Amino acid sequence: MGADSGPGAPAAVPWRKVLYERQPFPDNYVDRRFLEELRRNIRVRQYRYWAVVRETGLIAQQVSCVAVFLTLWSCMEQGDLVPSTVLWVCLGCALLGYGLYEILGGACGRERTRLADLQSATIFLAFTFGFSPVLKTLTESVSTDTVYAMSAMMLLAHLVSFPYAQPSPPGSLSLNAALFASVCLASRLPGALHTFTMLSCALLVFALWPCLLHRMREKAEWSFPWAAVLVCLAGVGGLGSLWPEGALLLSLALLTLTLLCPLLLVHLQRHKDNIHGPWDEAEIREDLSRFLN
């Protein structure tokens, strides 16, 4: 950058910030007015600590949902839970959640009727129950270590690709990854009824629960933190009944995620120094939609 005076900057001719005409100035010359349009941090968003903690609750509860699902699978695999009991509990939770969804405004402006929802649920349960023997033997030729490794990778992919900004409905990639992991784990259970129960639980945890949680965030904001805390406690408690060290690690991870990471984000926001000025790319503010029709 040059200065206002110098051997290459005649004072008799004013400098203009244009590129379409030749001027008696060096190519890198600018005057003192060039930095008058300098603006700092005009688009930086200021975060509040507890607001960020509230938003991280969605991530923490999704991690806990995975822990709850793995706890159910482990208890069924060890024979501590009877599939019929788990099915009745899932049915009760599904009916309770559907009723709560309707109370919170699910019927306002909805595109589907209750009969259509009932038909979809019936078709899914019928096909899942019919194909349970096939899914049970789907991975017989695959070693157990490989199945566990694939399940871990798919559950990790589910957590990474989950649409936390808009969790209703769940993203196709995250939901498919969770269901793939569910099929892999269900194939290692003792019988076909266990497989059907495990897939039903997966649908309830990974597909229906995010929709209800999103409705709670929209219509009853006060209930969302309590729901997230309850899910986190269920995840830690369930994992603690099987693996106390794992429950301790999960607790530390959740505390770090919900308390330490937001504090770090708020602290780092103070060090942002974004500059904007006449050297930025031109922004077209005119409505050009008429040219696209």
HELIX and SHEET records of a PDB file:
HELIX    1   1 ARG A   32  GLU A   37  5                                   6    
HELIX    2   2 TYR A   49  GLN A   78  1                                  30    
HELIX    3   3 PRO A   83  TYR A  101  1                                  19    
HELIX    4   4 GLU A  102  GLY A  106  3                                   5    
HELIX    5   5 ARG A  114  LYS A  136  1                                  23    
HELIX    6   6 THR A  144  SER A  161  1                                  18    
HELIX    7   7 SER A  172  ALA A  186  1                                  15    
HELIX    8   8 ALA A  192  LEU A  203  1                                  12    
HELIX    9   9 LEU A  204  LEU A  208  3                                   5    
HELIX   10  10 TRP A  209  LYS A  219  1                                  11    
HELIX   11  11 SER A  223  LEU A  242  1                                  20    
HELIX   12  12 PRO A  244  LEU A  255  1                                  12    
HELIX   13  13 THR A  256  LEU A  260  3                                   5    
HELIX   14  14 CYS A  261  GLN A  269  1                                   9    
HELIX   15  15 SER A  289  LEU A  292  1                                   4    
SHEET    1   A 2 ARG A  39  ARG A  40  0                                        
SHEET    2   A 2 ILE A 275  HIS A 276 -1                                        
END                                                                             
